Amino acid sequence: MKYRKFGKLDWKVSALGFGAMRLPVINNEFPNINKPEAIKMMRYAIDHGVNYIDTAYFYHRGNSEIVVGMALQDGYREKVKIATKLPCIEVKSAADFERLLNEQLKKLQVEKIDFYLLHGLNAGEWPKVRDFGVLKWAEGAIADGRIGHLGFSFHDEYKIFQEIIDAYDKWTLCQIQYNYMDEETQAGTLGLKYAHKKGLAVVVMEPIRGGRIANPPEKVAKIWASAPVQMTPAEWALRWVWNHPEVSLVLSGMNTMEQVIENVGYAEDSQPHNLTADELAVIGLARDTYLSLGPVSCTGCKYCMPCPNGVDIPRVFEFYNEALIYNTAAQQRRMYSGGRAIKNEERGDQCIKCEICLEKCPQKLPIPELLEKAHKYLMLKE
């Protein structure tokens, strides 16, 4: 196993971390974790050098932390650092900080959580927990030994990411979504480099985009098949992230023992600056080919925003493209119609065809027409 520097800490982390968000389940029931298999997988990873296990309050609808705690019995707790997350969306008052942490300690069967992250910070959740005094509270939990270090995971725009980092000089780590399809998504490469410059350890989630880029469509598969070296699509994706020296750790949400064995093997051969120019060009061609499969050539520049009627135009197109590029229509439809990933008043059917956006779009897209198509597609019942 290869190890990397973890921010400012005098400790090195395994290049691969075990993400306990997608553990194996029974009868395809997400909360019903196959405990013996999950424990076997986590212990295999630890036995082969993985020293970072990541979970969260919500994973597997509350059961992930319990199974991680079970896996770390029999001497395994001493071999790893545990990371879990404060569910910010559940926080209604400052009293919830204490209640939730104590509940998580009990579920994990530990007295201390090594890395405690504020989960899913964005423009809404960050000011809420900040104003409830989460930083002062966390410092108290660090002082009494229940938390080792404080960090946050992130899902929003870069400017919010920078604001959060700059708001507190004692962050130890941040967790961002990053892969070769998401260089400019959310925190992106700018965020990766900014956090590294500030001394934070950068933990990468979704290196294989939730598994989407592990099973490529035919056009992308042909690119991998003709590459100068042969790797699985998952290995290409992981190596692209490991190629960045600013990355401290790559999390993988593995749900089969085969994936664990493969990813541990990839990690044993991981290095920064390890991809050649030709290999990077192949990855770039794969990225461009994926993007060409989308029905809307929206670049996400947001010049069309704000919409006078409140439509989140780039977000609607993102759902539409994701559904067709990665063959994830059912998932995108659930997210789009559910009212949480995008508000009902921001969906495509709120377009009144004022056409103000047409003047602003550098791609000259027929936005009202495309919004109508996207909304109709995303609201179809399976």
C-alpha positions as MATLAB code, in Angstrom:
seq = 'MKYRKFGKLDWKVSALGFGAMRLPVINNEFPNINKPEAIKMMRYAIDHGVNYIDTAYFYHRGNSEIVVGMALQDGYREKVKIATKLPCIEVKSAADFERLLNEQLKKLQVEKIDFYLLHGLNAGEWPKVRDFGVLKWAEGAIADGRIGHLGFSFHDEYKIFQEIIDAYDKWTLCQIQYNYMDEETQAGTLGLKYAHKKGLAVVVMEPIRGGRIANPPEKVAKIWASAPVQMTPAEWALRWVWNHPEVSLVLSGMNTMEQVIENVGYAEDSQPHNLTADELAVIGLARDTYLSLGPVSCTGCKYCMPCPNGVDIPRVFEFYNEALIYNTAAQQRRMYSGGRAIKNEERGDQCIKCEICLEKCPQKLPIPELLEKAHKYLMLKE';
ca = [
       0.000    0.000    0.000;
       1.203    3.494   -0.820;
       0.779    6.277    1.750;
       0.476   10.040    1.451;
       0.859   13.072    3.658;
      -2.399   14.068    5.346;
      -2.422   17.840    5.372;
      -0.577   19.328    8.336;
      -0.708   16.159   10.423;
       2.345   14.088   11.248;
       0.583   10.999    9.928;
       0.371    9.292    6.564;
      -2.838    7.948    5.089;
      -3.285    5.043    2.696;
      -3.827    6.131   -0.904;
      -7.135    4.223   -0.803;
      -9.782    4.724    1.858;
     -12.796    2.488    2.418;
     -16.046    4.389    1.887;
     -18.900    2.694    3.749;
     -21.705    4.255    1.722;
     -22.268    1.348   -0.678;
     -21.794   -1.773    1.417;
     -23.236   -5.065    0.127;
     -26.923   -5.507    0.966;
     -29.440   -8.342    1.143;
     -32.358   -8.561   -1.321;
     -31.367   -5.233   -2.857;
     -32.663   -3.467    0.283;
     -30.366   -0.518    0.956;
     -30.746   -0.461    4.785;
     -30.290   -4.249    5.033;
     -26.496   -4.564    4.988;
     -24.972   -8.001    4.494;
     -23.022   -7.683    7.725;
     -20.712  -10.729    7.478;
     -19.675   -9.827    3.929;
     -19.262   -6.119    4.703;
     -17.116   -6.892    7.747;
     -15.027   -9.351    5.718;
     -14.466   -6.705    3.021;
     -13.452   -3.955    5.449;
     -11.090   -6.244    7.321;
      -9.490   -7.427    4.076;
      -8.829   -3.806    3.140;
      -7.342   -3.060    6.566;
      -5.207   -6.210    6.465;
      -3.803   -4.960    3.154;
      -2.846   -1.523    4.398;
      -5.990    0.649    4.263;
      -5.955    2.845    7.364;
      -8.948    5.160    6.799;
     -12.625    4.157    7.015;
     -15.259    6.721    6.056;
     -18.915    6.555    7.028;
     -21.748    8.947    7.873;
     -24.925    9.226    9.907;
     -27.201    8.778    6.887;
     -25.364    5.997    5.028;
     -27.507    2.892    4.614;
     -30.251    4.836    6.425;
     -28.356    4.887    9.670;
     -26.913    1.376    9.622;
     -23.472    2.015    8.105;
     -21.964    3.371   11.317;
     -23.233    0.327   13.200;
     -21.593   -2.135   10.785;
     -18.358   -0.145   10.682;
     -18.298   -0.348   14.474;
     -18.738   -4.114   14.258;
     -15.953   -4.450   11.672;
     -13.535   -2.576   13.920;
     -13.837   -5.002   16.817;
     -11.204   -7.702   17.490;
      -8.279   -5.287   17.366;
      -9.106   -3.580   14.078;
      -9.953   -0.236   15.701;
      -6.313    0.330   16.538;
      -5.275   -0.125   12.897;
      -7.376    2.648   11.335;
      -8.635    6.189   11.609;
     -12.428    6.581   11.584;
     -14.158    9.417    9.776;
     -17.855   10.096   10.133;
     -20.015   13.158    9.673;
     -22.362   15.441   11.529;
     -25.672   15.347    9.590;
     -26.095   19.117    9.224;
     -29.504   18.761    7.604;
     -30.756   17.168   10.869;
     -29.569   20.063   13.018;
     -32.451   22.232   14.240;
     -30.708   23.768   17.245;
     -27.283   23.860   18.904;
     -28.379   21.074   21.269;
     -28.435   18.667   18.326;
     -24.635   18.746   17.989;
     -24.163   16.969   21.283;
     -27.055   14.558   20.788;
     -25.919   13.453   17.338;
     -22.247   13.026   18.233;
     -23.041   10.895   21.271;
     -25.390    8.763   19.188;
     -22.663    8.215   16.598;
     -20.052    7.309   19.214;
     -22.423    4.674   20.563;
     -23.197    3.225   17.119;
     -19.503    3.056   16.226;
     -18.653    1.559   19.649;
     -15.806    4.036   20.142;
     -14.882    6.770   22.591;
     -13.279    8.943   19.927;
     -13.930    9.751   16.265;
     -10.639   10.601   14.599;
     -12.038   12.843   11.844;
     -15.432   14.468   12.294;
     -16.779   16.226    9.225;
     -19.663   18.645    8.847;
     -21.644   16.759    6.233;
     -22.622   18.239    2.875;
     -21.853   21.888    3.536;
     -23.359   24.284    1.025;
     -24.715   27.819    0.877;
     -27.671   26.810    3.059;
     -26.262   24.397    5.653;
     -23.001   26.229    6.357;
     -24.439   29.498    7.729;
     -27.023   27.542    9.720;
     -24.566   25.382   11.654;
     -22.015   28.205   11.832;
     -24.539   30.515   13.485;
     -25.558   27.756   15.899;
     -21.918   27.769   17.061;
     -20.725   24.478   15.584;
     -17.054   25.523   15.514;
     -16.899   26.451   19.188;
     -18.844   23.304   20.078;
     -16.485   21.127   18.023;
     -13.454   22.641   19.716;
     -14.993   21.604   23.020;
     -15.503   18.047   21.751;
     -11.878   17.998   20.585;
     -10.741   19.233   23.988;
     -12.666   16.506   25.840;
     -11.309   13.821   23.492;
     -14.439   12.741   21.628;
     -13.243   14.231   18.333;
      -9.714   14.153   16.980;
      -9.900   16.636   14.117;
     -12.561   18.713   12.371;
     -13.297   18.913    8.652;
     -16.182   19.154    6.222;
     -17.574   17.519    3.113;
     -18.828   19.761    0.372;
     -21.433   20.018   -2.396;
     -21.790   23.493   -3.877;
     -19.972   26.094   -5.972;
     -16.298   26.967   -5.628;
     -16.927   30.430   -4.153;
     -18.836   28.835   -1.236;
     -16.017   26.319   -0.784;
     -13.435   29.095   -0.530;
     -15.654   31.028    1.890;
     -15.910   28.006    4.208;
     -12.165   27.367    4.183;
     -11.388   31.019    4.860;
     -13.904   31.198    7.719;
     -11.888   28.918   10.023;
      -8.140   28.422   10.320;
      -8.312   25.113   12.193;
      -9.838   22.850    9.525;
      -7.821   19.647    9.200;
      -9.487   18.162    6.120;
     -12.102   18.631    3.455;
     -13.891   16.060    1.331;
     -14.795   16.924   -2.259;
     -16.249   15.219   -5.312;
     -13.494   14.935   -7.915;
     -12.916   12.810  -11.003;
     -11.986   13.314  -14.644;
     -15.579   14.272  -15.473;
     -15.781   16.813  -12.625;
     -12.721   19.016  -12.971;
     -14.918   22.109  -12.955;
     -17.861   20.772  -10.948;
     -18.459   21.986   -7.379;
     -15.080   22.648   -5.715;
     -13.259   21.205   -8.726;
      -9.569   21.618   -9.472;
      -9.611   25.189   -8.147;
     -10.898   23.934   -4.794;
      -8.430   21.052   -4.701;
      -5.495   23.388   -5.174;
      -6.858   26.056   -2.809;
      -7.446   23.617    0.048;
      -4.000   22.085   -0.450;
      -2.386   25.542   -0.403;
      -4.180   26.250    2.880;
      -2.731   23.089    4.409;
      -5.904   20.978    4.456;
      -5.825   17.282    3.671;
      -8.027   16.708    0.619;
     -10.147   13.563    0.662;
     -11.706   12.728   -2.701;
     -15.125   11.106   -2.947;
     -16.839    9.824   -6.094;
     -13.582    9.129   -7.993;
     -15.568    6.790  -10.260;
     -18.634    9.060  -10.194;
     -20.725    6.652   -8.147;
     -19.633    3.788  -10.417;
     -20.995    5.467  -13.551;
     -17.665    5.635  -15.365;
     -16.761    2.055  -14.474;
     -19.288    0.757  -17.021;
     -18.801    2.906  -20.120;
     -21.044    3.056  -23.187;
     -19.730    1.505  -26.395;
     -18.096    4.674  -27.770;
     -16.070    5.196  -24.591;
     -15.262    1.490  -24.233;
     -13.633    1.595  -27.680;
     -11.357    4.401  -26.511;
     -10.158    2.387  -23.531;
      -9.674   -0.672  -25.751;
      -7.392    1.269  -28.103;
      -5.329    2.918  -25.328;
      -1.528    2.432  -25.295;
      -1.828    0.567  -21.974;
      -4.714   -1.601  -20.883;
      -6.574   -0.831  -17.658;
     -10.123   -1.254  -16.500;
     -12.273    1.909  -16.698;
     -12.252    2.018  -12.882;
      -8.467    1.914  -12.782;
      -8.210    4.730  -15.335;
     -10.514    6.822  -13.145;
      -8.664    6.106   -9.903;
      -5.247    6.674  -11.410;
      -6.392   10.031  -12.789;
      -7.254   11.200   -9.263;
      -4.104    9.727   -7.699;
      -2.080   11.514  -10.362;
      -2.768   14.801   -8.527;
      -0.185   15.415   -5.773;
      -2.669   17.630   -3.888;
      -4.917   14.611   -3.237;
      -4.321   13.010    0.156;
      -6.729   10.106   -0.116;
      -9.181    8.560   -2.551;
     -12.339    7.031   -1.104;
     -14.027    4.178   -2.909;
     -17.499    2.949   -1.985;
     -16.939   -0.735   -2.667;
     -19.797   -3.237   -2.538;
     -18.137   -6.513   -3.553;
     -15.012   -8.290   -2.391;
     -13.825   -8.306   -5.999;
     -13.867   -4.500   -6.035;
     -11.938   -4.368   -2.759;
      -9.235   -6.706   -4.057;
      -8.950   -4.811   -7.352;
      -8.836   -1.352   -5.772;
      -6.284   -2.379   -3.142;
      -4.146   -3.668   -5.988;
      -4.496   -0.404   -7.917;
      -3.596    1.588   -4.792;
      -0.421   -0.419   -4.295;
       0.800    0.961   -7.626;
      -0.515    4.531   -7.239;
       1.698    7.584   -7.510;
       1.299   11.302   -8.210;
       2.521   12.438  -11.640;
       2.368    8.802  -12.779;
       0.341    9.200  -15.981;
       2.094    9.962  -19.253;
       0.997   12.687  -21.654;
      -0.401   10.012  -23.976;
      -2.409    8.438  -21.146;
      -3.805   11.802  -20.083;
      -4.793   12.426  -23.689;
      -6.736    9.144  -23.735;
      -8.606   10.184  -20.591;
      -9.335   13.558  -22.146;
     -10.749   11.859  -25.242;
     -12.934    9.628  -23.050;
     -14.218   12.701  -21.184;
     -15.040   14.527  -24.405;
     -16.811   11.465  -25.770;
     -18.939   11.152  -22.642;
     -19.905   14.804  -22.930;
     -20.805   14.397  -26.596;
     -23.434   11.840  -25.601;
     -25.432   14.448  -23.689;
     -28.539   15.844  -25.401;
     -27.760   19.426  -24.308;
     -24.354   21.009  -24.960;
     -24.621   23.190  -21.859;
     -21.217   24.061  -20.369;
     -22.632   25.174  -17.017;
     -21.280   28.718  -17.472;
     -24.476   30.121  -15.886;
     -24.538   33.200  -18.113;
     -28.264   32.462  -18.512;
     -28.811   32.956  -14.795;
     -30.636   34.241  -12.909;
     -33.819   33.248  -14.680;
     -36.499   35.901  -13.992;
     -38.962   33.115  -13.217;
     -36.603   31.178  -10.954;
     -35.761   28.203  -13.205;
     -32.354   26.681  -12.421;
     -31.527   26.233  -16.098;
     -28.048   24.611  -15.817;
     -29.272   22.235  -13.087;
     -32.220   21.024  -15.177;
     -29.871   20.344  -18.085;
     -27.456   18.561  -15.738;
     -30.156   16.067  -14.706;
     -31.114   15.530  -18.351;
     -27.541   14.974  -19.509;
     -26.656   12.704  -16.582;
     -29.667   10.502  -17.314;
     -28.660    9.907  -20.924;
     -24.852    9.970  -20.740;
     -24.624    7.416  -17.929;
     -27.897    5.537  -18.492;
     -29.189    6.595  -15.057;
     -32.668    7.777  -16.025;
     -34.437    6.217  -13.028;
     -32.059    7.816  -10.527;
     -32.141   11.245  -12.167;
     -35.935   11.171  -12.370;
     -36.224   10.373   -8.667;
     -33.896   13.216   -7.771;
     -35.539   15.690  -10.132;
     -39.121   14.978   -9.105;
     -38.477   14.536   -5.384;
     -38.217   18.213   -4.474;
     -34.890   18.001   -2.607;
     -32.171   17.856   -5.271;
     -33.937   20.678   -7.094;
     -36.907   22.676   -5.812;
     -40.212   22.333   -7.642;
     -40.183   26.045   -8.436;
     -36.776   25.680  -10.120;
     -37.779   22.905  -12.542;
     -38.159   23.222  -16.289;
     -41.942   23.525  -16.322;
     -41.627   26.931  -14.642;
     -40.205   28.427  -17.844;
     -42.589   31.078  -19.233;
     -40.676   31.362  -22.534;
     -39.697   34.980  -21.972;
     -36.542   34.167  -23.988;
     -34.296   36.492  -21.993;
     -31.875   33.559  -21.585;
     -31.475   33.230  -25.367;
     -29.615   36.522  -25.554;
     -27.192   35.473  -22.799;
     -26.294   31.906  -23.826;
     -22.849   31.788  -25.494;
     -23.729   28.369  -26.947;
     -26.852   29.824  -28.580;
     -28.962   26.978  -27.205;
     -32.756   27.041  -27.697;
     -33.161   27.029  -23.923;
     -36.965   27.227  -23.560;
     -37.444   24.377  -26.027;
     -34.776   22.255  -24.324;
     -36.218   22.937  -20.861;
     -39.584   21.660  -22.038;
     -38.008   18.467  -23.438;
     -35.871   17.925  -20.346;
     -38.770   18.382  -17.934;
     -41.028   16.059  -19.890;
     -38.324   13.374  -19.986;
     -37.401   13.720  -16.311;
     -41.038   13.530  -15.149;
     -41.790   10.297  -16.998;
     -42.824    7.407  -14.771;
     -40.700    4.260  -14.978;
];
